[in-house]
Amino acid sequence: VFAGLQADKIDEIHVHSESGDSTVLRKDKDGWKITAPLATTAQESEASGMASALAQLDVDRVIDDNPASVVPYGLGAPRVEIQFKAEGDKDLRTLFIGQKTPTGASLFAKRNDDKRVFTIASYQDSTFNKTTFDLRDKTVIKFDRDKVDHVETTAAGKSVELAKSGSDWTLVKPIQAPSDSIAVDGLIGKLQSAQMKSIVTENVAPAELRQY
């Protein structure tokens, strides 16, 4: 679809999804970031995957070289719109994605600079039709697992405190005793891999915390 496009040269992507979300992604030396509608880290796999999909996107079949109207293909008001810039581009390039073909195997699509209506594989819908939450980094807390040497947990009013010496973990509170290092490493691993399932609110007031 975009001849000669290289994924690693793409540094800006605007995603307008079927849900109505509009998300702007930009890449810098540290990776992909979301810059609108909020400023946060992007899910690297989602952003780089979208860039790769744009670079590798193939035309399945040309439906009409010069259609009288694009409305029958769902392209009058496209369900999904992807705009992007690659190195050297002055203007944004655009991919419009419309409805599925009658068989459901493909999607009607077109470029902003080309009259042709063509089809692309239907599985690309899940690649491009992304909400802002889909595209943001969902890691709950980032830390270097190898540097963790102290863990304290509190639940139901009871606290447990552990400390690491060398490769061994020791129970410090409520009693002092050797600890099960495998269990502690498992706890740290779960904390490191914890992912958000949704965003309830971006800015919660302290007084509102009780309801959660």
Residue pairs with C-beta under 8 A, 6 or more apart in sequence:
1 54
1 57
1 58
1 59
1 95
1 109
1 111
1 118
1 120
2 54
2 55
2 57
2 93
2 95
2 111
5 54
5 55
5 86
6 55
6 86
7 48
7 51
7 52
7 54
7 55
7 56
8 51
9 86
9 87
9 88
10 27
10 51
10 54
10 55
10 84
10 85
10 86
11 26
11 27
11 85
11 86
11 87
12 24
12 25
12 26
12 27
12 84
12 85
12 92
13 24
13 25
13 47
13 50
13 51
13 54
13 82
13 83
13 84
14 22
14 23
14 24
14 25
14 81
14 82
14 83
14 84
14 92
15 21
15 22
15 23
15 24
15 25
15 50
15 80
15 81
15 82
15 128
15 130
15 135
16 22
16 80
16 81
16 82
16 83
17 23
17 80
17 129
17 130
17 131
18 79
18 80
18 129
19 131
21 37
21 130
21 131
21 132
22 36
22 37
22 132
23 34
23 36
23 37
23 130
23 131
23 132
23 135
24 34
24 35
24 36
25 32
25 33
25 34
25 35
25 42
25 47
25 50
25 135
26 32
26 33
26 35
27 33
27 47
31 41
31 42
31 44
31 47
32 41
32 42
32 43
32 44
32 47
32 48
33 39
33 40
33 41
33 42
34 40
34 41
34 42
34 132
34 135
34 136
37 132
38 132
38 202
40 136
40 137
41 136
41 137
42 135
42 136
42 137
43 134
43 135
43 136
43 137
43 138
44 137
46 130
46 134
46 135
47 135
49 127
50 82
50 127
50 128
50 130
51 84
53 124
53 127
53 128
54 82
54 84
54 95
57 95
57 120
57 124
58 120
58 121
59 118
59 119
59 120
60 106
60 118
60 119
60 120
60 121
61 106
61 118
61 119
62 116
62 117
62 118
63 73
63 108
63 116
63 117
63 118
63 119
64 116
64 117
65 115
65 116
66 115
66 116
67 73
67 115
67 117
69 76
70 76
70 98
70 110
70 117
73 98
73 99
73 108
73 110
73 117
74 98
74 99
74 108
75 96
75 98
75 108
75 109
75 110
75 117
78 96
78 97
78 98
79 97
79 98
79 99
79 129
80 96
80 97
80 125
80 128
80 129
81 94
81 95
81 96
81 97
82 94
82 95
82 97
82 128
83 92
83 93
83 94
83 95
84 92
84 93
85 91
85 92
85 93
86 93
93 111
93 112
93 113
94 111
94 112
94 113
95 109
95 110
95 111
95 128
96 109
96 110
96 111
96 112
97 107
97 108
97 109
97 120
97 124
97 125
97 128
97 129
98 107
98 108
98 109
98 110
99 107
99 108
100 106
100 107
100 108
100 122
100 125
101 107
101 108
101 119
101 122
104 122
105 121
105 122
106 119
106 120
106 121
106 122
107 119
107 120
107 121
107 122
107 124
107 125
108 117
108 118
108 119
109 117
109 118
109 119
109 120
110 116
110 117
110 118
133 198
133 199
138 195
138 196
138 197
139 194
139 195
139 196
140 191
140 194
140 195
140 196
141 191
141 192
141 194
143 192
145 188
145 189
145 192
148 164
148 188
149 163
149 164
150 161
150 162
150 163
150 164
151 161
151 162
151 169
151 184
151 187
151 188
152 159
152 160
152 161
152 162
153 159
153 160
153 187
154 160
158 174
159 173
159 174
160 171
160 173
160 174
161 171
161 172
161 173
162 169
162 170
162 171
162 172
162 179
162 184
163 169
163 170
163 172
164 170
164 184
167 181
168 178
168 179
168 181
169 179
169 180
169 181
169 184
169 185
170 176
170 177
170 178
170 179
171 177
171 178
171 179
200 212
201 208
204 212
